[in-house]
Amino acid sequence: MTAAVRWLGLGIAAAMWLRAAPLAAGDETAKAEPDDPAVVARGKLVYDQRCASCHGAHLEGQPNWRHSLPNGKWPAPPHDATGHTWHHSDKVLFDVTKYGMRAMVPDRDTDMPGFEDKLSDADIWAVLSYIKNTWPADIRARQERMSQPKP
């Protein structure tokens, strides 16, 4: 193997590592990337490990998610196109994931924890990328408009 080929291989490996490395907390340039296959794949992996137990293996949520349980808590909603996730901006979705539902909506009692100490910002954005990647084009377009900064 020539030195040039080895350097090329090292460069590709370094680029892949940097792409997968967590972003610094509070990185303002971070965002969902639902059209990036590597980010979506990473998001699916994290979703399967951290989110699917409540929100469903196929993003379907828990049964009767629109009604509170006898204990007053609300079930985990679906993240597919049948749910309300796409009715919220990326910032709201990120913040709810990072800080938990109670931190964002104190009167909404759920089991949704904050993942601030469990997931990097990059992993949260990857999960949101995976979720958004499953939505039909019209829903993605509507949600993207909600996520645009206001002039």
Kinemage of the C-alpha trace (Angstrom):
@kinemage 1
@onewidth
@group {chain A} dominant
@subgroup {mainchain}
@vectorlist {calphas} color= white
{ca met a 1} P 0.000 0.000 0.000
{ca thr a 2} L 1.410 3.375 -0.945
{ca ala a 3} L 1.765 6.228 1.504
{ca ala a 4} L -0.822 8.267 -0.436
{ca val a 5} L -3.434 5.522 -0.109
{ca arg a 6} L -2.734 5.192 3.627
{ca trp a 7} L -3.095 8.963 4.113
{ca leu a 8} L -6.300 8.956 2.111
{ca gly a 9} L -7.675 6.160 4.285
{ca leu a 10} L -6.667 8.000 7.462
{ca gly a 11} L -8.296 11.167 6.151
{ca ile a 12} L -11.554 9.365 5.416
{ca ala a 13} L -11.502 7.700 8.838
{ca ala a 14} L -10.861 11.049 10.548
{ca ala a 15} L -13.701 12.691 8.631
{ca met a 16} L -16.088 9.896 9.619
{ca trp a 17} L -15.018 10.157 13.257
{ca leu a 18} L -15.509 13.930 13.275
{ca arg a 19} L -18.950 13.506 11.696
{ca ala a 20} L -19.983 11.086 14.438
{ca ala a 21} L -18.337 12.977 17.318
{ca pro a 22} L -20.727 14.795 19.662
{ca leu a 23} L -21.076 18.523 19.143
{ca ala a 24} L -20.229 20.885 21.940
{ca ala a 25} L -23.196 21.670 24.140
{ca gly a 26} L -24.999 24.784 23.037
{ca asp a 27} L -23.694 24.641 19.470
{ca glu a 28} L -25.990 27.105 17.718
{ca thr a 29} L -25.239 25.660 14.278
{ca ala a 30} L -26.584 22.225 15.195
{ca lys a 31} L -29.823 21.222 13.532
{ca ala a 32} L -31.817 18.272 12.325
{ca glu a 33} L -30.526 16.749 9.104
{ca pro a 34} L -33.243 14.359 7.921
{ca asp a 35} L -31.692 14.005 4.460
{ca asp a 36} L -28.258 12.914 5.715
{ca pro a 37} L -28.186 9.090 5.722
{ca ala a 38} L -25.354 8.903 8.282
{ca val a 39} L -27.125 11.214 10.739
{ca val a 40} L -30.455 9.419 10.237
{ca ala a 41} L -28.804 6.024 10.834
{ca arg a 42} L -27.173 7.327 14.008
{ca gly a 43} L -30.535 8.762 15.085
{ca lys a 44} L -32.318 5.455 14.553
{ca leu a 45} L -29.719 3.671 16.659
{ca val a 46} L -30.079 6.179 19.515
{ca tyr a 47} L -33.884 6.173 19.166
{ca asp a 48} L -33.975 2.371 19.366
{ca gln a 49} L -31.811 2.444 22.511
{ca arg a 50} L -33.368 5.401 24.343
{ca cys a 51} L -36.821 6.238 22.963
{ca ala a 52} L -38.521 3.191 21.456
{ca ser a 53} L -39.432 1.653 24.816
{ca cys a 54} L -41.980 4.459 25.306
{ca his a 55} L -42.579 5.954 21.870
{ca gly a 56} L -42.676 2.616 20.044
{ca ala a 57} L -40.328 0.736 17.746
{ca his a 58} L -42.132 2.265 14.759
{ca leu a 59} L -42.686 5.743 16.272
{ca glu a 60} L -46.313 4.759 16.993
{ca gly a 61} L -46.464 5.995 20.597
{ca gln a 62} L -48.489 4.472 23.388
{ca pro a 63} L -52.192 3.594 23.058
{ca asn a 64} L -54.697 6.353 23.781
{ca trp a 65} L -51.932 8.958 23.879
{ca arg a 66} L -54.477 11.798 23.649
{ca his a 67} L -55.992 10.915 27.031
{ca ser a 68} L -54.396 11.022 30.455
{ca leu a 69} L -53.972 7.813 32.380
{ca pro a 70} L -55.768 7.122 35.695
{ca asn a 71} L -52.640 8.376 37.501
{ca gly a 72} L -52.948 11.731 35.680
{ca lys a 73} L -49.883 11.221 33.501
{ca trp a 74} L -50.004 11.453 29.742
{ca pro a 75} L -48.836 8.502 27.594
{ca ala a 76} L -45.951 8.890 25.173
{ca pro a 77} L -47.250 10.311 21.888
{ca pro a 78} L -46.350 8.945 18.474
{ca his a 79} L -43.589 10.607 16.517
{ca asp a 80} L -44.852 9.378 13.156
{ca ala a 81} L -47.127 11.438 10.913
{ca thr a 82} L -50.210 10.508 13.006
{ca gly a 83} L -48.938 12.330 16.086
{ca his a 84} L -48.449 15.959 16.950
{ca thr a 85} L -44.643 16.035 17.025
{ca trp a 86} L -44.492 17.700 13.624
{ca his a 87} L -46.671 20.549 14.951
{ca his a 88} L -43.677 21.850 16.912
{ca ser a 89} L -40.520 23.645 15.836
{ca asp a 90} L -37.132 21.954 15.941
{ca lys a 91} L -36.187 24.136 18.906
{ca val a 92} L -39.190 22.983 20.934
{ca leu a 93} L -38.554 19.337 20.029
{ca phe a 94} L -34.881 19.654 20.954
{ca asp a 95} L -35.642 21.386 24.258
{ca val a 96} L -38.306 18.867 25.290
{ca thr a 97} L -35.891 16.033 24.528
{ca lys a 98} L -32.988 17.651 26.328
{ca tyr a 99} L -34.774 19.053 29.391
{ca gly a 100} L -37.906 16.889 29.646
{ca met a 101} L -41.568 17.684 29.267
{ca arg a 102} L -42.046 19.028 32.806
{ca ala a 103} L -39.303 21.605 32.285
{ca met a 104} L -41.063 22.867 29.166
{ca val a 105} L -44.720 22.410 30.154
{ca pro a 106} L -44.900 22.166 33.958
{ca asp a 107} L -48.623 21.313 34.045
{ca arg a 108} L -48.228 18.370 31.651
{ca asp a 109} L -47.350 15.369 33.829
{ca thr a 110} L -45.558 12.673 31.838
{ca asp a 111} L -42.789 10.154 32.302
{ca met a 112} L -40.713 11.972 29.643
{ca pro a 113} L -37.338 12.602 31.276
{ca gly a 114} L -34.784 15.104 30.149
{ca phe a 115} L -31.807 13.557 28.377
{ca glu a 116} L -29.398 16.395 29.152
{ca asp a 117} L -27.088 14.078 31.112
{ca lys a 118} L -27.681 11.014 28.930
{ca leu a 119} L -27.384 12.186 25.307
{ca ser a 120} L -25.128 14.659 23.576
{ca asp a 121} L -26.726 17.493 21.634
{ca ala a 122} L -25.557 15.736 18.459
{ca asp a 123} L -27.388 12.561 19.474
{ca ile a 124} L -30.578 14.522 20.170
{ca trp a 125} L -30.352 16.179 16.745
{ca ala a 126} L -29.698 12.772 15.181
{ca val a 127} L -32.850 11.334 16.791
{ca leu a 128} L -34.863 14.299 15.532
{ca ser a 129} L -33.330 13.771 12.082
{ca tyr a 130} L -34.412 10.133 12.115
{ca ile a 131} L -37.940 11.033 13.187
{ca lys a 132} L -38.283 13.779 10.576
{ca asn a 133} L -36.912 11.463 7.897
{ca thr a 134} L -39.973 9.221 8.338
{ca trp a 135} L -42.508 11.991 7.723
{ca pro a 136} L -44.178 12.507 4.335
{ca ala a 137} L -42.853 15.440 2.286
{ca asp a 138} L -45.861 17.694 2.951
{ca ile a 139} L -45.617 17.278 6.724
{ca arg a 140} L -41.853 17.807 6.659
{ca ala a 141} L -42.342 21.005 4.655
{ca arg a 142} L -44.931 22.342 7.123
{ca gln a 143} L -42.742 21.518 10.109
{ca glu a 144} L -39.687 23.070 8.434
{ca arg a 145} L -41.608 26.327 7.972
{ca met a 146} L -42.365 26.317 11.710
{ca ser a 147} L -38.684 25.858 12.443
{ca gln a 148} L -37.512 28.828 10.383
{ca pro a 149} L -36.311 31.828 12.400
{ca lys a 150} L -38.837 34.641 12.520
{ca pro a 151} L -37.693 37.832 10.722
